[in-house]
Amino acid sequence: MRLKFFIISLLVSTMLLGAVPSALLKTMRKELDRSMSDLSLEGEKKPYFISYLLVDRCKYSASAKFGALMDSSDTHSRFLNVQVRVGDYRFDNMPSADQIYDYAPEDNKANEEYKKVPIPLAEDSALLSRALWLMTDIRYKQALRQYAKKEGRRATEVEEECSDDFDRQNPVSYIGEEVRLTVDRSKWEQKIRQYSSIFADYPEIQESKVSFSVEARNNYFCSTEGSEIQEGKLYCWLRIIASTQADDGMWVQSYRNYFGWSVEGLPSDDSVRKEIAMLVNEVLALKNAPVMEAYVGPALIESRAAGVFIHETYGHRLESHRIESRESGETFKDKVGSRILPAFLSLYDDPTIKDYKGKPLNGFYLYDDEGVASRRVTLISNGVLENFLCSRKPIKAFPYSNGHGRAQMEYIGWGGIPVPRQGNLILENSRPVPFEQLKKQLLAECRKQRKPYGLIFVRSEGGATNTSRGFMELFQSNPLLVYRVDVKTGKEELVRGIKFGGTPLAALNKIMAAGDDPEVFNGFCGAESGSVPVGLVSPSILLSEIEIAKDAASNRKPPILPSPLYPSLPQDDGKDRSEPDL
C-alpha cells in the first residue's frame, strides 16, 4: 500500500501587477498582531494561533414573473470569521466533527454574542478594529472553555485515533485584484421581464420565475503564521424555473441554470428563448406523464445528472473529517490502495481551474478558508483510492491540508470552523462509450435480467446523502426528467413522481460503463460548515441496477377557475401550444 501526501515547504509570495493590499487587510493585520501579543487571562493559556477572514460581498439581484418585475435589489454585506486556538498544534481547543454538538449549549451562546457584533461597511479602520477586538475576545474565551472540556474528555474517554488537531503551514502571501460590482441594472431588468413574458403564452404553466444575480466577493485573510491573502471573484447567475400541477395534484417542474464569471459569459437572448421553449415543453409533458411505480433494475444516468450522483455517493465520503469520526460511517477508512471504482474511472477534485472544456466551474478558488493554496487532488486513480480532501485537521497518514478547508461565512452554527469540502469534482473515463451504445447496453442488460424496461435519467435538481453511523448510509437523487425505455420496442416514455437512491457501496458496484460526453453541473453543496459553491463534471453512467421509489405527492386540487391572465383564449390565435416530443 502506498500512501501519498505532501506539504508546501516554500514561502509563496505573489504580487499581481497593479494589485496592492487593501486598507481592510492592513487593519486586520494590525489588530491581529495586537491580539497575539497581548491577549491573555491570568492563569490561562495564551492563543497559539489566530486567523481573520473577512468576506466583503456586494450583490445585485432581480427577478420577474410572467413579464412583470417582482424585485430588484442591491445588498452590501460583510462577514468576519475569527478563529482562536489555544494549546498547540498537537492538541488544542477545537472540537472534532463528532464532538461539535456536545459543545452546542455554551457555544451557541458565544455564537449568538458573536453575531451581534456590528461589522462596519464603511472604510473605517477604527470601527473594523473594534469589531475584530470584540470578536477575538469572544472567541478566545470560548476557546478556553472548549479546551477545558476537551481535556476532561481526553481523561475519561477512549481515543480510537490520535492525529494532531492542526497542521503546520508556512506563510503564504497573495495580493490579487479586488473586484467591483458593475452591472447595467435597467438592461437586465428588461431582459428578465422579456424572458419571463414567454411563459405568459402558456396558461398551463402555473408558476414560473426568471432571476438574475451578480455578486462581487472579496476575501481578505491573515493569520499569526504570517499569511496574507486578498482574492476577488465575480459570480453571475441566470436562473429559470417553471412548474405546474398534474390532474392528480402532483407538482412537476423543470429548470435551467446558467453560471458565468462575467455577464458576457451568460447565454445569448436567442439561446435563452430556445431553452425556455424547451423548458415549457418539458413541464407540460411532465404534467401529462404517468406516475412511475417502485422499481429495481438497470438505468442510464445522463451526464447532466451523473455529476450529482457521484457527488452524493463518493464526494462526501472522501472528505477527510468523516474518516476519523465516531459519528461517521467511515466508508473508505483503511481503503487507500484498494479498488473502489471500476478500473476505467478516475476521480479528482481541482479548485484551481475556472472552466472545464470552455464551461465555467463554480467551485474555483485559489485559497481555501484556512489560508491554504488550493490544489488538484487525485482521489481515485484507475479505480484505486489514493487520497482524501483535507483541511488543516490532519487524519492518520494524511497530516497536511490540500487546500479544501471551506465554510459558508454566513453560517456560524459550528463557529465558522472550515471542514474538508469539495470544490470542482471531476470524474474521468479512460474507456468512453458513445451514448447510443450505452442505450443499447442498457436494453441488453434489461433483457439479461428479464426486465420489461430500463430507465434513463436526463436531468436532476440535486440530492442528499447520509454519512452517519446511526442509520444505513443512504444517498438520494431527485431527478426531474426520467424516461422509461421499453425493451421490445425501444420506445421512450416520460414518467414522473420518482426519486432514486440506495446505499453507496452497493450502487457503485453496479457501474457497468461510462460515456464520452462529460457535462458540467454547477451548484451549491450544503453540509456541516454551511453551503459552498461546487462544480461537478461527469460523463453518462450505466448501472446494472438502481432502486426507484415514489416521490412525495400532493392531494391539493389544481385551481378551479382559469387564470385571469387567460380569461378567454381564442380557439386559434396562431400560436403553437402543442406539446412536441422531447
Steps between C-alpha positions, in 0.01 A plus 500: 500500500644833401386809688536836332522831679704814475548849643584829335829597661568826318388849586273592213500869422289625210434864425288567193586801290291792623360311799571649842398385848163642600467733796271231644783248495739745664252567780448127551874439523547777754224372732618142453851587616361685801281205600778247462736713706273604787189280515504284813323426827702453818565132561364397159665400176577764240391445140753317287315579176254766384362562153263758353296451185286790381260449209369814331200426278318742268207343319237613252201272441171529315216267409196507275184295451277493191652822368482699825800603710454353849808634676824682434747561780858581588658364817837561660601275787812395687575188701790440737630158592731519801678181605686485832686188606655431839728209583731393218493336159488157660203567732288812505148615577329428169244221536508218248216452254316252723546713814359821360143443614612415855639851525184657365334657812792719605624552146157608382501779758844611383391482136193712571718756677744486207224564244391817679833674445442766231734478202537839330444532127681833493875513441556589865806333649406594857156340478640189331767473770225522763306215337812284478586578861158392629480190282850389595417545868184286462684227312790496748271450800308239303829325417597480867166335588535258208856412600404422860211282388711322244770425755234347723377281219853386422543384858180293505439373146667244278684654205479291184723733302771740610562738212612857564233766532655746254767477231791738460505724195768734378378854435346594168474847349263562211363842412252474216290768338184598682181468295224758482133459418418659165179402322244669276199456728236638264627281217471183706164595645373535145659169400344294777160665444520398136617149583227451759229635269542192279329292770195727474418328170437171679197490731597149614812635676389596852829628637815633336787725594803650331771636730834664438778578745855636499717474809840661558672315782835601648672284761765637736694256719787531744640275771759506773707257292565794267258429215330787319253436218279728294283329237202630303247319280188598307207254484219536243184287494192480283236261635174396335239271650148397401246273667139390490261244648392175345135404521576279803640802687871413468727797430747456215781734405816546303766771484802650331796644688780698335821603674781723377801691628362809324164609356656452157538133589124451527308368196363719221135612481426257218650211695299585812174525304559160341575347839184651650295346217658162578439555869130565440475183293665300777263626768187447289616151405564420869150624585350228280760230569407185696623457857782249524464200731770370733768319304839329519691450177754636250528876448697750297582830671573767242798729557282795605380294799802275557708770670249521784505119531879492541492801735258327738640147484874566494571869557376537857659172608842619384494809725763414759316610817268202444791254514576537873159563650298278731187655356592428137472171316867536397414337167848513350711482814800269449407465131797693358660278239178304447281503192173683566402590141529319168855520361391723211388781734707761686381778729674822596412835654661812358394844635783667305320484164237758400352299215481151354520484120377857476219470756541698827532313829339648810742321736805705400710671769871566547511483881270321740345650814801397711747688281635190323561499125251285312637216293394210286453183704486162329251310714455183297739395224390221264249387759748497793457732800805725546407808701237701688389862501679651800479815709755598765358234733732203432395137483717191524749476209374832359651764731472807276228705341457490124305825489142378549408656837182698428206659680208725416579828670135578573468167681657494847311210654835328532675820594595534134750213522606402146484127426611304191260570213487433128597766246493382138440124510581339165445139389708390201452191287786321321261269314236734357190355335281706263160579647304302240710196582427548871128493418547170314689360800218616726242303301729197479537500879122529539453194279765313696314577826161440334387852577227650278666840492800706611523860614686803370553791739548820303498787748529531880431785739733375775525234765588409857702243688539360850853422617430431870508169684155525654324376187597326180713729288257607231506741208212649305477686172200705391460457123278734301497331159486119489416277203380141513642308202306199375729203439301359208436819305765741628227762548579763762216617724531794741401416860472708817482486878813301584830522681789256493756403756636220713820419681810648334723192499227284350420760232862560408561130450230508233687735263539321166621770262534875455457735205710736292280801583618679818273785608535773764250539784545817708329536835537532876571226752359515851675315784635557852674829422214647299445542126800533267519531119599184313553389142432140395612330180405148391427299187184292472503189722336162435392303808394136500257573782350793682209536740208733431244627752196721462547866578276702731165593347241768570126448533419867447289552194615734224327843488129475423470809282728576206778751552386863458792542260307284254128575556395425142772355282393491134464160341780572257722801549781372284722394791621144519412360846556139409717272710763365262707196588800582715 
